[in-house]
Amino acid sequence: MKIYITAILKANPVFRIEVMHTLQHMVEESRKEAACMQYDLHQLAEDENQFIFYEIWESQAGLDAHNQQPYILAFGRMVEEKLQETPQIYLMEKIA
């Protein structure tokens, strides 16, 4: 069963460029994963510090493997210092 995720992150303005580069690296690496069906990063037009991921994963096992990748774990270590708040992560079901 496919897994659909939207994740919303807000960078601390002081670290915005560093966070953005880290997020772009996550996109590059995540798209190489076999279970990754879609992994898109967006930046809000009205707030350059806010980023939104839209992801589709082939299965829960694939998502679990993704969450153990070194670049995801490294991002997790920078969250507290370089983001304004804890990321909001929404697991969704496609209904149409």
C-alpha positions as CSV (number, residue, x, y, z in Angstrom):
1,M,0.0,0.0,0.0
2,K,1.4,3.4,-1.0
3,I,2.2,5.9,1.7
4,Y,1.5,9.6,1.1
5,I,3.2,12.3,3.2
6,T,3.2,16.1,3.4
7,A,5.9,17.5,5.6
8,I,6.1,21.2,6.5
9,L,9.3,22.8,7.8
10,K,10.2,26.3,8.8
11,A,13.9,27.2,8.8
12,N,15.4,29.6,11.2
13,P,16.2,32.6,9.0
14,V,19.8,32.6,10.1
15,F,20.2,29.0,8.7
16,R,17.8,29.2,5.8
17,I,20.5,28.7,3.0
18,E,22.1,25.8,4.9
19,V,18.7,24.2,5.6
20,M,17.7,24.6,1.9
21,H,20.9,23.0,0.7
22,T,20.3,20.1,3.1
23,L,16.7,19.7,1.9
24,Q,17.8,19.7,-1.7
25,H,20.4,17.0,-0.9
26,M,17.7,15.0,0.7
27,V,15.6,15.2,-2.5
28,E,18.6,14.1,-4.6
29,E,19.3,11.1,-2.4
30,S,15.7,10.1,-1.7
31,R,14.8,9.9,-5.3
32,K,17.5,7.2,-5.7
33,E,15.7,5.0,-3.3
34,A,13.9,2.0,-4.8
35,A,10.7,2.6,-2.8
36,C,10.5,6.4,-3.6
37,M,7.8,7.1,-6.1
38,Q,7.7,10.9,-5.6
39,Y,9.7,13.3,-3.5
40,D,9.2,17.0,-4.2
41,L,10.3,20.0,-2.3
42,H,8.5,23.3,-2.4
43,Q,9.2,26.7,-0.9
44,L,6.4,29.1,0.0
45,A,6.3,32.2,-2.2
46,E,5.3,34.4,0.7
47,D,7.8,32.9,3.3
48,E,11.2,31.9,2.0
49,N,11.9,30.1,5.3
50,Q,9.0,27.7,4.9
51,F,9.4,24.5,2.9
52,I,7.0,21.7,2.1
53,F,7.8,18.2,1.0
54,Y,5.3,16.0,-0.8
55,E,6.2,12.4,-0.9
56,I,4.8,9.1,-2.1
57,W,6.4,5.8,-1.0
58,E,5.8,2.4,-2.4
59,S,5.3,0.8,1.1
60,Q,5.7,1.3,4.8
61,A,8.8,-0.8,4.7
62,G,10.3,1.5,2.0
63,L,9.5,4.5,4.1
64,D,11.0,2.9,7.2
65,A,14.2,2.2,5.3
66,H,14.2,5.8,4.0
67,N,14.0,7.1,7.6
68,Q,17.1,5.2,8.5
69,Q,19.2,6.6,5.7
70,P,22.3,8.6,6.9
71,Y,21.2,11.9,5.2
72,I,17.7,11.7,6.9
73,L,19.3,10.9,10.3
74,A,21.7,13.9,9.8
75,F,18.8,16.2,9.0
76,G,17.1,15.0,12.2
77,R,20.1,16.1,14.2
78,M,19.9,19.6,12.8
79,V,16.2,20.1,13.4
80,E,16.3,21.5,16.9
81,E,19.0,24.1,16.2
82,K,18.2,25.2,12.7
83,L,14.4,25.1,12.4
84,Q,12.0,27.5,14.0
85,E,9.8,24.6,15.2
86,T,9.3,20.9,15.0
87,P,8.4,19.8,11.5
88,Q,4.7,19.0,10.9
89,I,4.3,15.6,9.2
90,Y,1.0,14.5,7.8
91,L,0.4,10.9,6.7
92,M,-2.4,10.9,4.2
93,E,-4.7,8.5,2.3
94,K,-5.5,9.2,-1.3
95,I,-9.3,9.3,-1.7
96,A,-9.6,10.4,-5.4
